[in-house]
Amino acid sequence: MEQKKSKFEIITKDAVDTTILMNGQDITENALSVTFKHAAGEVPTVTIEYLADECTIHTLGELIVKKRKGGENSEG
């Protein structure tokens, strides 16, 4: 099954005024940062750090704990 893609528009009017649209909806107010990445031979990606009031995640997965130098376990 093909993954649905979102349409993003990032409009910069001057050095500090930027508008971010996702599927036509303005999400600028809650966006903390935007990163655009396009490596050779790969699909371009946009990463938006977003301020959320609430977030619920339902998933299956595994927790991987890596040991820090000095033998202490890292948390988080």
MOWORA-V93437 format. One record per run of one state. SS is the DSSP state (H for helix, E for strand, - for the rest). FROM is the first residue (numbers start at 1). LEN is the number of residues. Records with the same first field share a line. If there is no record, write none. Layout:
# MOWORA-V93437
SS: FROM-LEN + FROM-LEN
This chain:
# MOWORA-V93437
-: 1-7 + 13-5 + 23-2 + 27-1 + 38-7 + 51-16 + 68-5 + 74-3
E: 8-5 + 18-5 + 25-2 + 31-7 + 45-6 + 67-1 + 73-1
H: 28-3
